[in-house]
């Protein structure tokens, strides 16, 4: 809690918090109205919400404040990025030193006695909250100037809690409250973009009666071009109106007539027309020439839709700022001080958007006539559709995007990419699981329901993830081929820098689901994807389906459908690989489905049939692994020999070679195989474990200790690694070191009885019997049936030589 600043004239200090964003031309008027207050002790806290620089305005006002006869302090803070008015006001509250707090938006202004009258009322009544009346002033641009209409005193209502639960009648600039009220009720809700002031007022009204000053004390501006706060966000009012009603339903339940009045208020606001059919959100990072081209074509060809454009500049360093400075009309601009990625920029744009629907568009696109109306027609015609994607063409007229499908490994890719633009299958409307956000329309309510784009993705796969999350709620994703744009693709620097991490994030989130649908989408078009392995790489080509194979491919399509529905009923489709097409990719898909369907043993038949078609490293690995697990070392050797003859640098093959040599006690050959596996990029943990085992087999416990200790540093909570470290350390009698490592492990992994038993044995070896007894007593309570407890008790009560083996 910030201590209140004392005053020298017996008058309390008032902190006036002024959030500002992208309106430097209005800010000076607001601040000068604070300087003109008749109340003598005021501090002004200007919070720039990550917008355009306003330091020059603040400095100018601060200079005037220093020359004032009254005490006037001007403080300025700039947030690192645009958050929202709630966050900006909360930042100001954290800095406020006054006994009282007042608020002023950057385009509104106080009348001279505003603060004096409110302070007097609070001090006289000993109250916590007071407010005055407000007048509205319409402002219209005429040429380079703004013309004001005569003021309208429209907010002049007496304080009533029941009315406040229905709609807000107290503009925030009218309000003053004690600073300590915030400690009790909390600050502004930073998740609310509108009605955040009303939300705070209701919380204040729960605890305090409001004192009313029956005099107009402040003015707020109204500009219908969307540059004023109230007009800019009026389309979000319906959503947050319902949110506030729901949040405080417990208060309304006890007030007669309030619930019905709330319902009528929601209906009245919902019936008001939306300003724009669409808000087109375009994230920017450099490439000003592409942005200019996109906007020019957008304006030229989009004549049949009422839309606005929201440009989010991710700290461009080229001529983008100069281009944005020249724009006018139905354009909003959000400026960031750093590049936080595509997902974050899109979410910012969506938050600022005023349209009924959201359209996300890359600046490296060139829209063609009718592109937007075609997308809107889909959502207006089909209520179940929440997302619509366009057909995107490369500059040479071939297809870049005709929807997104998933291959047999659940990896998303663009359907019919590089096919001719007039390719019939790419011109068929269809429902899909995902489309690209290079051009994507999303219903606003669907976007809000899932929380927008996941900002953990950086510049790839965030669109796929969004579609999947919306689809998981039961909505449909549609492809509209009548909506056509050229897409230059990947023109932004660093576009693919995070693909690997993004792909891993997508797979981790959806690991329990199967999304494979390429055959589901293509077979009805008369096309399939044929796969083969060539020089260690998989080659996949679109091909026409042979009539003789239709039944076999239909079987695969049915397997796709059952897998995506939760894997139920898959077993009957996996009983005979010979009924599947003679295609390497399809047979590989079938083998992997066996495990997910709960019949892993059937995968072997798929792998064997695949090997009848072609040599395949994955099939050889699978068969060799199965043979090792069942003790068939000769079969395992046969498959590994064939694998390494075909792919001599195959890391998994060398790892299997090492495992086989361990089984055969070929320690030297095993060690070399594990080293070779790691050299070719094999899994480090497995290769190092195998190498350490081979070194122990050779009798080189010292080298084995070095290998296992290195692994233990990287995987300190890996019980298997510690088991082998214990084996090597016991051979070397490194009891002190083992005690430290095991004690730290057991502290982190309290329920691992076997390692606790090993630690007790190490204590006995060190003759530290108090430590051994403590571990023994713990084991008796958590694992009383653990094998070896009796021997441990005897060792503790007997001699050091009687200690049980710690491994």
Order of alpha helices (4+ residues) and beta strands (2+ residues): beta-alpha-beta-alpha-beta-alpha-beta-beta-alpha-beta-beta-beta-alpha-beta-alpha-alpha-beta-alpha-alpha-alpha-alpha-beta-alpha-beta-alpha-beta-alpha-beta-beta-alpha-beta-beta-beta-beta-beta-beta-alpha-alpha-beta-alpha-alpha-beta-beta-alpha-alpha-alpha-alpha-alpha-alpha-alpha-alpha-alpha-alpha-alpha-alpha-alpha-alpha
